Amino acid sequence: MLKNIKKTIMTLISLAVLAGGVGLLLRKCFNKRCCCGKDKSDDFSDHCCNEDKSGKRVNINIADVQELAGIPYMSLPVARNIVNYRELNGTFALKEELLNVKGIGPKLLELIDEYICTE
């Protein structure tokens, strides 16, 4: 009996996680407008900043330390590292270049990806 309850709970948790992922995917696929008012292209290129809770993404090429630190999951020291890196090496052409900044790894980049842009 206890095994059946555990199995049922694990099934429900799995279904909840799956439903959440499907919901995010559908939202991304059917949200065709950017905060800048332009239509997204069908290839989902990042030609403009997508909306977040505040209505826009943070441009990592012009944002100051305080703006960067306001990004969810971003700490103040990492925000300082981004600004310092940008001052030494110039602007970021791609978001993936943030992986060169001390304190940013693949997991953090994945978490902040929806909140940042390069133009």
C-alpha positions in Angstrom: 0.0 0.0 0.0 2.8 2.4 0.9 4.6 1.7 -2.4 1.4 2.5 -4.3 1.1 5.9 -2.5 4.8 6.7 -3.2 4.3 5.7 -6.8 1.2 7.9 -7.1 2.9 10.9 -5.6 5.9 10.5 -7.9 3.6 10.3 -10.9 1.7 13.5 -9.8 5.0 15.3 -9.3 6.2 14.2 -12.7 3.0 15.4 -14.4 3.2 18.7 -12.6 6.7 19.3 -13.8 5.8 18.2 -17.3 2.8 20.5 -17.4 4.9 23.5 -16.3 7.5 22.9 -19.0 4.8 22.5 -21.7 3.2 25.8 -20.5 6.5 27.7 -20.8 7.1 26.2 -24.2 3.6 27.2 -25.4 4.0 30.7 -24.0 7.3 31.2 -25.9 5.9 29.8 -29.1 2.8 31.9 -29.2 4.1 35.2 -27.8 4.8 36.9 -31.2 5.4 40.4 -30.0 8.4 42.0 -28.4 8.4 44.9 -25.8 9.8 47.1 -28.6 6.6 46.6 -30.5 8.2 44.6 -33.4 7.0 41.2 -34.4 9.3 38.3 -33.6 10.7 36.5 -36.6 9.7 32.8 -37.1 13.2 31.7 -36.4 12.9 33.1 -32.8 16.0 35.2 -33.2 16.7 37.6 -30.5 16.4 40.8 -32.6 14.8 42.8 -29.8 14.3 42.5 -26.1 11.4 40.2 -24.9 9.2 41.2 -22.1 9.9 40.2 -18.5 8.0 41.3 -15.3 9.0 44.9 -15.7 8.1 45.0 -19.4 11.6 44.9 -20.9 14.9 43.1 -20.7 18.1 44.6 -19.4 20.7 45.4 -22.1 24.0 44.0 -20.8 26.0 46.4 -23.0 24.7 49.6 -21.5 23.3 48.7 -18.1 25.1 49.9 -15.0 25.9 47.8 -11.9 22.7 48.5 -10.2 20.5 47.6 -13.2 22.4 44.4 -13.7 22.2 43.6 -10.0 18.4 44.0 -10.3 18.2 41.0 -12.6 16.8 37.9 -10.9 19.5 35.5 -9.8 22.2 38.2 -10.3 24.4 39.2 -7.4 26.1 42.5 -7.0 29.7 41.1 -7.3 28.8 39.4 -10.6 27.1 42.6 -11.9 30.4 44.4 -11.1 32.3 41.7 -13.0 30.1 42.2 -16.0 30.7 45.9 -16.1 34.5 45.5 -15.5 34.7 42.9 -18.3 32.8 45.1 -20.6 35.1 48.1 -19.9 38.2 46.0 -20.6 36.9 43.9 -23.6 34.1 46.0 -25.2 30.5 45.2 -25.7 28.9 41.7 -25.9 27.9 40.6 -29.3 26.2 37.4 -27.9 24.7 36.6 -24.5 26.9 33.5 -24.5 30.0 35.7 -24.1 28.9 36.3 -20.5 30.4 32.8 -19.9 33.8 34.6 -20.0 32.9 36.7 -17.0 34.0 35.5 -13.6 31.1 34.2 -11.6 28.9 33.3 -14.6 28.6 29.7 -15.6 26.1 27.8 -17.9 23.5 27.4 -15.1 23.4 31.1 -14.2 23.4 32.1 -17.9 20.4 29.9 -18.4 18.6 31.4 -15.4 19.2 35.0 -16.5 18.8 34.5 -20.3 15.1 35.6 -20.3 15.9 38.8 -18.5 18.8 40.1 -20.7 19.6 41.2 -24.2 22.5 42.6 -26.2 20.7 45.4 -28.1 
